[in-house]
Amino acid sequence: MSAPSTIDGPTSEDLAQALHRWQRAAGPYWMYVCAEPFLRSLPMPTDKPPPEDRGALDIISTLREDQQLAVFVDLPPTRVLPLTPELNDLGFHLIPIVQRWPAAPAVLRCERLAEQLVETSSHLRAPRKPHGVVFLLDGDRTGLKPGAVPRVPDVRPMRVFDNRYEYPMCRFPPTQLLLSEGVQAVHWISPAGLAPDVLLYVERLQTAGLAPSVHSSRRT
C-alpha cells in the first residue's frame, strides 16, 4: 500500500504505482502512456484547480455509439483528467500522452498535473460497454494560448526550467494498431484546429482511411 502523500506532493512510490495503474488500464495502448510526468516528485500545487473542460465531454458524449472510436483531445490535461470517471462511463479508456518533463519552477507548471495523475489513477476502471479510446494530449505543451505568436517567455529567475516541447511521431499509436483494435472513426478535439506538430500524424491517419473529424472546444 502506498505511503500517504505529504505537503511535498506525491511520493516516488505514489507516482510509480500511478504509472502502473494507468498503463494497466490502457490495455493494448499501454506503451503510449507517457512516463515523463511520473518520474519526479514535486511540491503540492498552490494554485487554484482549473475548471473541468465540460465542452470536450459534451462533444464526446454526442459521438456515434455504433462505432469504435479513437478521440484525440488536444487540451490542457489538468482540465480533462478529472473527467476520467465520466469518460469511462461513456465507454472510453483514457490514455494520457503527456510528455511534459516534471520540474519546479518550470515554464509549464507540473505540480497540479502530477497530483491529478496520481489521484485519478485510483478511479480508473474498465468501461462497461467499450466504445473506444480517448488519447489525452498536452494542450499546453507550447506554453502559448491558441493563435498566439511564439516568443521566448519572460520568466524570472533565469533558472526556471524550459520544459516546452513538440510531439514526435513515435508518441502516437500507429494506424495499424488502431485498425487492429477495430477503430472505425477518429475525432480530434482542440481549441483552434490542428497544431503544427500533429499534422504529419494526421496525414498518416488520412492515408489509412481514418481522416479525423475536427471539433473545437474553446478555453474558458
PEFENSUL-V912466 format. One record per backbone hydrogen bond with DSSP energy under -0.5 kcal/mol. NH is the residue of the N-H (numbers start at 1). CO is the residue of the C=O. If there is no record, write none. Layout:
nh=NH co=CO
nh=NH co=CO
//
This chain:
nh=6 co=9
nh=9 co=6
nh=15 co=11
nh=16 co=12
nh=17 co=13
nh=18 co=14
nh=19 co=15
nh=20 co=16
nh=21 co=17
nh=22 co=18
nh=23 co=19
nh=24 co=20
nh=25 co=21
nh=26 co=22
nh=27 co=24
nh=29 co=26
nh=30 co=27
nh=32 co=29
nh=33 co=30
nh=34 co=32
nh=34 co=96
nh=37 co=98
nh=38 co=35
nh=39 co=36
nh=44 co=7
nh=53 co=79
nh=54 co=52
nh=56 co=53
nh=57 co=53
nh=58 co=54
nh=59 co=55
nh=60 co=56
nh=61 co=57
nh=62 co=58
nh=62 co=59
nh=63 co=60
nh=67 co=64
nh=69 co=67
nh=69 co=131
nh=70 co=185
nh=71 co=133
nh=72 co=187
nh=73 co=71
nh=73 co=135
nh=74 co=72
nh=74 co=189
nh=75 co=73
nh=75 co=137
nh=79 co=76
nh=80 co=77
nh=81 co=77
nh=83 co=80
nh=84 co=81
nh=87 co=83
nh=88 co=84
nh=89 co=85
nh=90 co=86
nh=91 co=88
nh=92 co=87
nh=93 co=132
nh=95 co=134
nh=96 co=94
nh=97 co=95
nh=97 co=136
nh=98 co=96
nh=99 co=97
nh=102 co=36
nh=107 co=161
nh=109 co=107
nh=114 co=110
nh=115 co=111
nh=116 co=112
nh=117 co=113
nh=118 co=114
nh=119 co=115
nh=120 co=116
nh=121 co=117
nh=122 co=118
nh=122 co=119
nh=123 co=120
nh=124 co=121
nh=131 co=91
nh=132 co=91
nh=133 co=69
nh=134 co=93
nh=135 co=71
nh=135 co=133
nh=136 co=95
nh=136 co=134
nh=137 co=73
nh=137 co=135
nh=138 co=97
nh=139 co=75
nh=139 co=137
nh=141 co=138
nh=143 co=140
nh=148 co=145
nh=155 co=153
nh=160 co=157
nh=161 co=105
nh=163 co=161
nh=165 co=141
nh=171 co=168
nh=172 co=169
nh=177 co=174
nh=178 co=174
nh=179 co=175
nh=180 co=176
nh=181 co=177
nh=182 co=179
nh=183 co=178
nh=184 co=68
nh=185 co=68
nh=187 co=70
nh=188 co=213
nh=189 co=72
nh=190 co=188
nh=190 co=215
nh=191 co=74
nh=192 co=193
nh=198 co=195
nh=199 co=196
nh=202 co=198
nh=203 co=199
nh=204 co=200
nh=205 co=201
nh=206 co=202
nh=207 co=203
nh=208 co=204
nh=209 co=206
nh=210 co=205
nh=213 co=186
nh=214 co=212
nh=215 co=188
nh=217 co=190
nh=217 co=215
//
